[in-house]
Amino acid sequence: MCQGLLARSLTGRGAPLDGLGPAAAWTTELAAEADSLRRALGRPPGLAIVLVGNRLDSQLYVQRKLEACAKVGIRASVDRLPAAVGQADLEARVRALCSAAAVDGLIVQLPLPPHINAAVVLSALEPAKDVDGYHPLNLGQLLLQAPGSMFVPCAALGCLELLKRSGVDVRGKTAAVLGDSSTVGLPIALALRSSGVGTLTLVVGDVNFASVSQVAGAITPVPGGVGPMTVAAVLHNTLQTARLRLAAC
């Protein structure tokens, strides 16, 4: 799952599950929803991203989110903090942004520097503004399959949406998730279980694309597979934060 999605059929010879087309279609739908929310709120839905340090990969991921937000009409901003920021200062900044009137949703870009306790920082988020779905309350609701769960983490939601839009029904299937990270592998496993997977195995490992493509019924390419769907899921969850806020008014 780290390298993409696999869907097995009797035919083998993996057909590509292209994420670009479904992501574009999903984004078009989300743009219409963003416009409706803008009219209801009297302003564009707002996303704040906290970026700590200067990791090139994190800067790239944030830039992609900013570009996607601009396309659909979400007002996104980046709060840049130095890599040496202290634990207490970072937590305080997260709480302050959650309290900002124009911020509907918030992302703390991971990973954080080694001296920062990421779990504590994520716990400082307001659960209803947790776009990434990593707050303990949101992950707990997913774990317990609680009705009315607020957010599915973006990578997991992107995977499920790609499968659905590609006509792959996971109900009753046997699934193996390769990779047990708390931000990707575990949320994908929980989301698959909530979607009706019959048997689920969480395995530490990775996928050899060339070998697996010879036996899988479908497989996502890298790049252009799950990545675009994950970005679209960020938009979806941001709009969900705005919907929740509107409903609370």
C-alpha positions as CSV (number, residue, x, y, z in Angstrom):
1,M,0.0,0.0,0.0
2,C,2.9,2.3,0.4
3,Q,3.5,2.3,-3.3
4,G,-0.1,2.2,-4.4
5,L,-3.3,0.2,-4.5
6,L,-3.6,-3.4,-5.7
7,A,-6.9,-5.0,-6.7
8,R,-6.8,-8.7,-7.6
9,S,-8.9,-10.4,-10.3
10,L,-8.8,-13.7,-12.0
11,T,-7.1,-12.3,-15.0
12,G,-4.0,-10.9,-13.4
13,R,-1.7,-8.6,-15.5
14,G,-2.4,-5.5,-13.6
15,A,-4.6,-2.9,-15.3
16,P,-3.6,0.6,-14.1
17,L,-5.9,2.3,-11.6
18,D,-5.2,5.9,-12.8
19,G,-5.8,8.4,-10.1
20,L,-5.6,11.5,-12.3
21,G,-9.0,11.2,-14.0
22,P,-10.9,10.3,-10.8
23,A,-9.1,13.0,-8.9
24,A,-10.0,15.6,-11.5
25,A,-13.7,14.5,-11.5
26,W,-13.8,14.6,-7.7
27,T,-12.1,18.0,-7.6
28,T,-14.8,19.4,-10.0
29,E,-17.5,18.2,-7.7
30,L,-15.7,19.7,-4.7
31,A,-15.4,23.1,-6.5
32,A,-19.2,23.3,-6.8
33,E,-19.6,22.4,-3.1
34,A,-16.9,25.0,-2.2
35,D,-18.9,27.6,-4.1
36,S,-22.1,26.7,-2.2
37,L,-20.3,26.9,1.1
38,R,-18.8,30.2,0.2
39,R,-22.3,31.6,-0.3
40,A,-23.5,30.1,2.9
41,L,-20.5,31.3,5.0
42,G,-20.2,34.7,3.3
43,R,-16.5,33.9,2.7
44,P,-14.4,31.1,1.1
45,P,-13.8,28.0,3.2
46,G,-10.5,28.4,5.0
47,L,-7.6,26.0,5.5
48,A,-4.5,26.8,7.5
49,I,-1.3,24.6,7.1
50,V,1.4,24.6,9.7
51,L,4.8,23.9,8.1
52,V,7.7,23.3,10.5
53,G,11.3,23.5,9.1
54,N,12.5,23.3,5.4
55,R,12.1,19.7,4.4
56,L,11.9,19.7,0.6
57,D,9.3,16.9,0.5
58,S,7.0,18.7,3.0
59,Q,7.3,21.9,1.0
60,L,6.3,20.1,-2.2
61,Y,3.3,18.4,-0.5
62,V,2.2,21.8,0.9
63,Q,2.5,23.5,-2.5
64,R,0.3,20.8,-4.1
65,K,-2.3,21.4,-1.5
66,L,-2.2,25.2,-2.0
67,E,-2.6,24.8,-5.7
68,A,-5.5,22.4,-5.3
69,C,-7.2,24.7,-2.9
70,A,-6.9,27.7,-5.2
71,K,-8.5,25.7,-8.0
72,V,-11.7,24.9,-6.0
73,G,-12.0,28.2,-4.2
74,I,-10.7,27.3,-0.7
75,R,-8.6,30.1,0.9
76,A,-5.4,28.4,2.1
77,S,-2.5,29.8,4.1
78,V,0.7,28.5,5.4
79,D,2.1,29.2,8.8
80,R,5.8,28.7,8.5
81,L,7.8,27.9,11.7
82,P,11.5,27.3,12.1
83,A,12.7,23.7,12.6
84,A,13.9,24.7,16.1
85,V,10.5,25.7,17.3
86,G,9.7,24.5,20.8
87,Q,7.0,22.0,21.7
88,A,5.0,24.5,23.8
89,D,5.2,27.2,21.1
90,L,4.1,24.9,18.4
91,E,1.1,23.6,20.4
92,A,0.2,27.2,21.2
93,R,0.3,28.1,17.6
94,V,-1.9,25.2,16.6
95,R,-4.5,26.2,19.3
96,A,-4.4,29.8,18.1
97,L,-5.0,28.9,14.5
98,C,-7.9,26.6,15.5
99,S,-9.5,29.6,17.2
100,A,-9.1,31.9,14.2
101,A,-12.4,33.1,12.7
102,A,-11.4,32.5,9.1
103,V,-9.9,29.0,9.7
104,D,-12.3,26.1,9.2
105,G,-9.7,23.4,8.9
106,L,-6.1,22.9,10.0
107,I,-3.3,20.6,8.8
108,V,0.0,20.1,10.7
109,Q,2.3,18.9,8.0
110,L,4.2,15.8,9.0
111,P,6.8,14.7,9.8
112,L,7.8,17.1,12.5
113,P,11.4,17.5,13.8
114,P,12.6,14.8,16.1
115,H,12.5,16.9,19.2
116,I,8.7,17.5,18.8
117,N,6.2,15.1,20.1
118,A,3.9,14.9,17.1
119,A,1.1,13.0,19.0
120,V,0.8,15.7,21.5
121,V,0.8,18.4,18.8
122,L,-2.0,16.6,16.9
123,S,-4.0,16.3,20.2
124,A,-3.9,20.1,20.4
125,L,-6.0,20.3,17.3
126,E,-9.7,20.9,17.6
127,P,-11.2,17.6,16.4
128,A,-13.8,19.3,14.2
129,K,-11.0,21.2,12.3
130,D,-8.7,18.2,12.0
131,V,-8.4,17.9,8.2
132,D,-5.9,15.1,8.2
133,G,-8.0,13.1,10.6
134,Y,-5.1,12.3,13.0
135,H,-6.6,13.6,16.2
136,P,-7.1,10.8,18.7
137,L,-10.9,11.3,18.7
138,N,-11.1,11.1,14.9
139,L,-8.9,8.0,14.7
140,G,-10.8,6.5,17.6
141,Q,-14.1,6.9,15.9
142,L,-12.7,5.2,12.8
143,L,-11.3,2.4,14.9
144,L,-14.7,1.9,16.6
145,Q,-16.6,2.3,13.4
146,A,-18.6,5.0,15.1
147,P,-21.6,6.4,13.2
148,G,-21.2,10.0,12.2
149,S,-17.4,9.9,12.3
150,M,-16.1,13.3,11.2
151,F,-13.0,12.5,9.2
152,V,-11.2,9.7,7.4
153,P,-7.5,10.4,7.1
154,C,-6.7,11.8,3.6
155,A,-4.5,8.9,2.2
156,A,-7.1,6.4,3.3
157,L,-10.0,8.3,2.0
158,G,-8.2,8.8,-1.3
159,C,-7.6,5.1,-1.6
160,L,-11.2,4.2,-0.9
161,E,-12.6,6.9,-3.3
162,L,-10.3,5.7,-6.1
163,L,-11.4,2.1,-5.6
164,K,-15.1,3.2,-5.6
165,R,-14.7,5.4,-8.7
166,S,-12.8,2.6,-10.5
167,G,-15.7,0.1,-9.8
168,V,-13.7,-2.0,-7.3
169,D,-16.1,-3.3,-4.5
170,V,-14.1,-4.2,-1.4
171,R,-17.0,-5.7,0.6
172,G,-16.3,-9.2,1.6
173,K,-12.9,-9.2,0.1
174,T,-9.6,-10.2,1.7
175,A,-7.2,-7.3,2.0
176,A,-3.6,-7.0,3.0
177,V,-2.2,-3.5,3.8
178,L,1.6,-3.3,3.5
179,G,3.0,-0.8,5.9
180,D,1.8,-0.2,9.4
181,S,2.5,3.6,9.8
182,S,0.1,5.5,12.0
183,T,-0.4,8.1,9.3
184,V,-0.9,5.8,6.2
185,G,-1.0,2.1,6.7
186,L,-3.1,1.9,9.9
187,P,-5.7,4.4,8.8
188,I,-6.1,2.6,5.4
189,A,-6.6,-0.7,7.3
190,L,-9.2,0.9,9.5
191,A,-11.0,2.5,6.6
192,L,-11.0,-0.8,4.6
193,R,-12.5,-2.5,7.6
194,S,-15.2,0.1,7.9
195,S,-16.0,-0.3,4.2
196,G,-16.8,-4.0,4.7
197,V,-13.6,-5.9,3.9
198,G,-14.1,-9.5,5.0
199,T,-10.5,-10.4,6.1
200,L,-7.8,-7.8,6.8
201,T,-4.1,-8.3,7.4
202,L,-1.7,-5.5,8.3
203,V,1.9,-6.3,7.2
204,V,5.2,-4.5,7.5
205,G,6.7,-4.3,4.1
206,D,6.4,-2.8,0.6
207,V,5.4,-3.7,-2.9
208,N,7.7,-4.7,-5.8
209,F,5.7,-3.0,-8.5
210,A,7.1,-4.9,-11.5
211,S,6.5,-8.3,-9.9
212,V,3.1,-7.6,-8.5
213,S,1.8,-6.0,-11.7
214,Q,2.1,-9.4,-13.3
215,V,-0.5,-11.0,-10.9
216,A,-2.7,-8.2,-9.7
217,G,-5.9,-7.4,-11.5
218,A,-5.3,-3.7,-11.1
219,I,-2.6,-1.5,-9.7
220,T,-1.9,2.2,-9.2
221,P,1.1,3.8,-10.9
222,V,3.5,6.0,-9.1
223,P,3.2,8.9,-9.6
224,G,-0.4,9.6,-10.8
225,G,-2.1,7.0,-8.6
226,V,-3.1,7.5,-5.0
227,G,-1.2,10.9,-4.7
228,P,-3.8,13.0,-6.7
229,M,-6.6,11.3,-4.8
230,T,-5.0,12.1,-1.5
231,V,-4.8,15.8,-2.4
232,A,-8.5,15.7,-3.5
233,A,-9.3,14.1,-0.1
234,V,-7.6,17.1,1.6
235,L,-10.1,19.4,-0.3
236,H,-13.0,17.1,0.7
237,N,-12.1,17.1,4.4
238,T,-11.5,20.8,4.4
239,L,-15.0,21.3,3.1
240,Q,-16.3,18.9,5.7
241,T,-14.8,21.2,8.4
242,A,-16.7,24.1,6.9
243,R,-19.9,22.1,6.8
244,L,-19.5,21.2,10.5
245,R,-18.9,24.8,11.4
246,L,-21.9,26.0,9.4
247,A,-24.1,23.4,11.1
248,A,-23.0,24.6,14.5
249,C,-24.0,28.2,13.8
